[in-house]
Amino acid sequence: MGRLGNKISAIKDLITTDTNLRRAGRGIIRGGRALPSATGRYLVRRVPIVQWLPNYSPRWLVNDFIAGVTNGVILIPQALGFALIAGVSLQSGLIAVVLPQAIYAFMGTSKDMSIGPTSTTAILSRAIVLIFAKSGVPAFITIPAVSVATGLLSLIFGLLNLGFLIDFLSVPIIHGFLLGVALVVIQAQIPLLLGEPGVSELPFMTQGMAIVTQIGTSNPLAIAIGFPSAAFLFLVQFLGMKWGDRSTLVRLMSQASSLVLLITFTLISFFVNKNLKQAVWAVVGIVPEGLPTPKLPSISLLQNVILIAIPLFLSTGLEHLALAKGFAMRNNYEIDTSQELVFLGVANIASGLMGGMPVGSNIARASVLEVSGVKSPLSGIFTALFIILAITKLNTILFYMPLAVLGAVLLVAVIECQPPQAILGKYWKLSFIDFVATIFSFNVTLIATPEMGIGLAVIFMFIYTFLRLMFSYARVITVMDLENQYGIDPLAGVYGNMIPVGTQAFTMGGSVMFMNAYRQKRCIMDTIQTLHTGNGAPIRSHDRVWSDLTAKHITRLRRKANVVTPERFIPHIRLLILDFTHTTFVDSTGVQMLEDLKQDLIAWGGDDIEFRFVGLRPAVKERLERGSWKLASYEEALSGLDAGFDVYFELLKPALEGRGLWRPDEKLDFGFDTGNIMTRSDDGYDEYETKKGVIIRTNVFTKHGKAYKRNTN
């Protein structure tokens, strides 16, 4: 009994003293307490429309209607073409549009994604269909199982919140991918404008030569409607960019130009060709009629398909997330990558149940949505409704849609939305390795496939990153370094109670690069918004991003941090200090993150926020300057700086104690009493007191720094 008691006592001691077990116990307790509210937040996260729809501006409805209908017009011929490539029925391609588009309005986190069949899903689906065709399984039985299997894989990854893996796609890789895909799509439209039959479906590498060698087969009538249509769209887009902000009519004309052009030429083509045995130019052709009945695929077939569908899932997911992230960066909003995977899962399962083929997104349709002025995912509802109308009532007219005009619309949209060519020059100046990654992703996308371009570029960057970490070295810290670089004793006083009100300081971790840059940005912004208030200019309700939930996010952050102080007593953010003492490397994504951080913080906190850097190593400082960041030392700042410069310090203590960027020994004459006495206020900022009032800072810059004016109130 004594031995048993000793063993029981030892087990109790182990349970109460083991760090991992105690941590697990605390986690279970916290998880149990948070389960009800966390469950609600989780469900809301899976249906993002619940969060942004209450803030939806009625003025956006016209934009989303125009974009949705235009997208529907584009989707019909694309879906039919991809169904032919996959070797399945035309109805299987068209029905794969209706439910996924409608579902994306409720579950999507990007306003620019157009969901439907793509070249990737078509080619890989065809390979799977051919495998089972050898066993006598027809395509109309196989393709629903392929869609459901792809959806199940995507749903599992999304529900496990594995969307963070997209962070391994650096900004240069995404830009290279987008440039490559854009060039593939642009070249594929040239045969349509020329009226060359069968050339637009060829692979990129053979397509260019075929365009030249088959120029004799071109159709003069197709040229007569195709190239003028492209010229018209370029002109309207130019007018929209130049005068769209000043004229509502010009803006609407620019956004609706693609839709108006397609409708006009479809009607013209209908009246020209309806009584002819053969159309005078290439047209879309047969549009299937009616909607199928939902049906579950064979379970045994699904079990055999699911492993074979893994490459299809990976390719579709990578392409969709890369496009969504690229358009989000271009249009200044964020996506939830895990939620996008959940959506792809639900959408593909729904498509499979209706007998449709697997779905994803492509750059051509996304570009059309953007140039059509889309404002939110709600455009998907209008797209789905138009497709239903088309296959029930308009299929006879849509039969005559001219492919030359369709090619012109896609050509102009992709050219307008592709990344600027100057991005290559920027990466050449900023980071050679990022330039190589961009070129690598671009070329593989052209030569092979888009998903291979992304995948091999990611592997390339992995190898480079691990080699960089492998060959890093430790630097010996001397006694002189402790005194001059770290100043341990002086800093102890500063960190007591001497950080000025309105100041927030951060130590940047290790290397600031594509894997962690935006996570650090989110940490900085969340901390500042928790402990400080902003003073930025308010955004008009119809100008904001549809998914903007900043106010709710800040409320949630402060509740989580137990900040109960009324907002009027929370200090405004005035000074941000970033300590780069331990940072040895910053890549292009890191530089872009710092630019985005500054832009977002100024937009939220006001344009009088001051940025300071500490401990910039020469290589990091050079990288920032090569990225067009204006930097000046504190000594230079004391002599006066032009607007737009940020100051760097060797040590943290002077950065915390340093005065604002003006010259105290010179008086600035603004036409009022200059009998000023400069004093240091309690919050660490300088004020000038006069008999007539207090001199306060303004947003006006002189060559000596920020100017001052007298508060006459």
Buried (B, 14 or more C-beta within 10 A) or exposed (E): EEEEEEEEEEEEEEEEEEEEEEEEEEEEEEEEEEEEEEEEEEEEBBEBBEBBBEBBBEEBBBBBBBBBBBBBBBBBBBBBBBBBBBBBBBBBBBBBBBBBBBBBBBBBBBBBBBBBBBBBBBBBBBEBBEBBEEEEBEBEBBBBBBBBBBBBBBBBBBBEBBBEBBBBBBBBBBBBBBBBBBBBBBBBBBBBBBBBBEBBEBEBEEBBEBBEEBEEEBBEBBBEBBBEBBEBBBEBBEBBEEEBEEBEEBBBBBBBBBBBBBBEBBEBBBEBBEEEEEBBBBBBBEBBEEBBEEEEBBEEBBEBBBEBBEEBBBBBBBBBBBBBBBBBBBBEBBBBBBBBBBBBBBBBBBBBBBBBBBBBBBBBBBBBBBBBBBBBBBBBBBBBBBBBEBBEEBBEBBBBBBBBBBBBBBBBBBBBBBBEEEBBEBBBEBBEBBBBBBBBBBBBBBEBBBBBBBBBBBEBBEEBBEEBEEEEEEEEEEEEEEEEEBBEEBBEEBEEEEBBBBBBBBBBEEBBBBBBBBEBBEEBBBBBBBBBBBBBEEEEEEEEBBBBBBEEEBBBBBEEEEBEEEEEEBBBBBBBBBBBBEBBBBBBBBBBBBBBBBEBBBBBBBEBBBBBBBBBBEEBBEBBEBBEBEBBEBEBBBEBBEEEBBBBBBBBBBBBBBBBBBBEEEEBEEEBEEEBEEEEEEEBBBBBEBEEBBBEBEEEBBEBBBBBBBEEE
